[in-house]
Amino acid sequence: MKLRTYETRAVAQIVRAFRSVKRLLAVAPTGAGKTVIGAALIQSRPKLRVLWLAHRWELLEQAIEQLVKAGVPRADIGLLSGKDSYNVNARVLVASIFMFRGHDVGKRDLVVVDEAHHAMAAGYRAVLKALPRAQVLGLTATPARLDGQPLGDVFEKLLIMAEAVDLIAGGYLARSRVYWIPKDKARELVKGLPPGGGDWSERTLERAMGRHKLTKSIVAEWRRICPGASTIAFAVSVKHAKQLCRRFLAAHVKAEMLSWETSAADRDAIMERLRSGATKVIVNVQVLTEGVDCPDVECIVLARPTKSLTLYRQMCGRGARPSSKRYVVLDEVGNAWRHGSPEAIVEWSLEAPPKIKGPEPMKVCAGEGCRCAMPIAVMVCPECGAEQPEPEEVVAKRRAELEEMQALESEKKAARRRIEALAKQKKAPRGFVESVMREMFG
């Protein structure tokens, strides 16, 4: 398997980091190939006994697939999961975190934790405690937890392997085109919901999405902005997903629903119909946020408000695979106002909450019917061509600057009159007035 340049560099960075630390958290955007990097690392160190942990069957399947592609012999790979288990004493054991308890996996030199933002959970911490001498490599696109627990309690160092902007420039990821609702509508949607310390509860969100008129326009907006696009929609709950799916079907759009209630076989069949075009829209609940490659998805519909930057990035990332030059994020709930562009650079930390690094102020197109998001300084919409009025904050800033300049000019004139009178009174030499003015005002 031929690695991309940044993947080769990432493997070398991981090897180098393990010379000084024991537990490393490696970060790259959704779609960047974190599993590929982990598999390449394992293939390059054939004497290591490895335990690869994940919390979903799809992640286990992907790990085995990439290990084989990297050149690890199948005979060296074992599986421990609720769906299937074999060769549990293999050099590389790919295991479900839920099946690990009670199993003796022998000595392990390296533990790989996939989707490592979950590593604070009790199950993961128990595994790491049971293997105190093993090096630990965490892989994630979003090294943060909504509950604020610092991942520094598990990992010693954070390694940024790649940024989305660089991978987009290199053609490895697709760039998003975001359509937002106005900020006041986004606020109105969640107005009155219990604030809490974490995300909004499913029950309160379900009620909010059910009563708000914005949610009834999702299908119409999809048909207007990206009709016929291969789409994944993210709903709040099973009830909400069924409602949204029925609306697509009533509009003669081929749609299906996925949730944790859907069997693995049915899930695979539904995803295959999306790939083939037989199904246009999959409305899902907490299924397609992690561990699913969706290279043909052209549109992401956000019908679920969230306070979580991690969840927001995971949802948007389902469309970032590079088969299409751009993909649409149809944000019907205001998540982009809360968390910025899906490609914005984030300052991740093992000790502090994440921060969007220098986010460029954004606005929604003022053109009739267009909701394209664009930087606040852009005066012509790149999608519909509508000219944009200057934002109120820009006008207010210019007005304040003008008032400040006028006040300064008035002050200068008054000062000059006083200095000229003083110069005349004292018969000051020529140039005295200008000299004093320069000292006062520069």
GIBELFEN-V715450 format. One record per residue. RES is the residue in one small letter. PSI is psi as a letter, one per 40 degrees, with the letter a starting at -180 (* if undefined). Layout:
((RES | PSI) (RES | PSI))
//
This chain:
((m | h) (k | h) (l | i) (r | i) (t | d) (y | d) (e | d) (t | d) (r | d) (a | d) (v | d) (a | d) (q | d) (i | d) (v | d) (r | d) (a | d) (f | e) (r | d) (s | e) (v | i) (k | d) (r | h) (l | h) (l | h) (a | h) (v | h) (a | i) (p | i) (t | h) (g | e) (a | e) (g | f) (k | d) (t | d) (v | d) (i | d) (g | d) (a | d) (a | d) (l | d) (i | d) (q | d) (s | e) (r | g) (p | e) (k | e) (l | h) (r | h) (v | i) (l | h) (w | h) (l | i) (a | i) (h | e) (r | i) (w | d) (e | d) (l | d) (l | d) (e | d) (q | d) (a | d) (i | d) (e | d) (q | d) (l | d) (v | d) (k | d) (a | e) (g | e) (v | h) (p | i) (r | d) (a | e) (d | e) (i | h) (g | i) (l | h) (l | h) (s | i) (g | d) (k | d) (d | i) (s | i) (y | i) (n | f) (v | e) (n | e) (a | i) (r | d) (v | h) (l | h) (v | h) (a | i) (s | h) (i | d) (f | e) (m | e) (f | d) (r | h) (g | e) (h | h) (d | h) (v | e) (g | a) (k | h) (r | h) (d | d) (l | h) (v | h) (v | h) (v | h) (d | i) (e | f) (a | e) (h | e) (h | e) (a | e) (m | e) (a | i) (a | d) (g | d) (y | d) (r | d) (a | d) (v | d) (l | d) (k | d) (a | e) (l | g) (p | d) (r | e) (a | i) (q | i) (v | h) (l | h) (g | h) (l | h) (t | i) (a | e) (t | g) (p | g) (a | i) (r | i) (l | d) (d | e) (g | e) (q | h) (p | h) (l | e) (g | e) (d | e) (v | d) (f | i) (e | d) (k | i) (l | h) (l | h) (i | h) (m | d) (a | i) (e | i) (a | d) (v | d) (d | d) (l | d) (i | d) (a | d) (g | e) (g | e) (y | d) (l | i) (a | i) (r | i) (s | i) (r | h) (v | h) (y | h) (w | i) (i | i) (p | i) (k | d) (d | d) (k | d) (a | d) (r | d) (e | d) (l | d) (v | e) (k | h) (g | e) (l | i) (p | h) (p | d) (g | i) (g | d) (g | a) (d | i) (w | i) (s | i) (e | d) (r | d) (t | d) (l | d) (e | d) (r | d) (a | d) (m | d) (g | d) (r | e) (h | h) (k | d) (l | d) (t | d) (k | e) (s | e) (i | d) (v | d) (a | d) (e | d) (w | d) (r | d) (r | d) (i | d) (c | f) (p | h) (g | e) (a | i) (s | h) (t | i) (i | h) (a | i) (f | h) (a | i) (v | d) (s | i) (v | d) (k | d) (h | d) (a | d) (k | d) (q | d) (l | d) (c | d) (r | d) (r | d) (f | d) (l | d) (a | d) (a | e) (h | f) (v | h) (k | h) (a | i) (e | i) (m | i) (l | h) (s | a) (w | e) (e | e) (t | h) (s | i) (a | d) (a | d) (d | d) (r | d) (d | d) (a | d) (i | d) (m | d) (e | d) (r | d) (l | d) (r | d) (s | e) (g | e) (a | d) (t | h) (k | d) (v | h) (i | h) (v | h) (n | i) (v | h) (q | f) (v | d) (l | f) (t | d) (e | i) (g | f) (v | h) (d | h) (c | g) (p | e) (d | e) (v | h) (e | e) (c | h) (i | h) (v | h) (l | h) (a | e) (r | h) (p | i) (t | i) (k | e) (s | h) (l | d) (t | d) (l | d) (y | d) (r | d) (q | d) (m | d) (c | d) (g | e) (r | e) (g | e) (a | e) (r | i) (p | e) (s | d) (s | i) (k | d) (r | i) (y | i) (v | h) (v | h) (l | g) (d | h) (e | e) (v | e) (g | e) (n | d) (a | d) (w | d) (r | d) (h | e) (g | a) (s | i) (p | e) (e | e) (a | i) (i | h) (v | h) (e | h) (w | i) (s | i) (l | e) (e | d) (a | i) (p | i) (p | i) (k | h) (i | h) (k | h) (g | f) (p | h) (e | h) (p | h) (m | i) (k | i) (v | i) (c | h) (a | e) (g | i) (e | h) (g | e) (c | h) (r | f) (c | h) (a | i) (m | i) (p | i) (i | d) (a | e) (v | h) (m | e) (v | h) (c | h) (p | e) (e | d) (c | e) (g | e) (a | h) (e | i) (q | h) (p | i) (e | h) (p | i) (e | d) (e | d) (v | d) (v | d) (a | d) (k | d) (r | d) (r | d) (a | d) (e | d) (l | d) (e | d) (e | d) (m | d) (q | d) (a | d) (l | d) (e | d) (s | d) (e | d) (k | d) (k | d) (a | d) (a | d) (r | d) (r | d) (r | d) (i | d) (e | d) (a | d) (l | d) (a | d) (k | d) (q | d) (k | e) (k | f) (a | i) (p | i) (r | h) (g | e) (f | d) (v | d) (e | d) (s | d) (v | d) (m | d) (r | d) (e | d) (m | d) (f | e) (g | *))
//
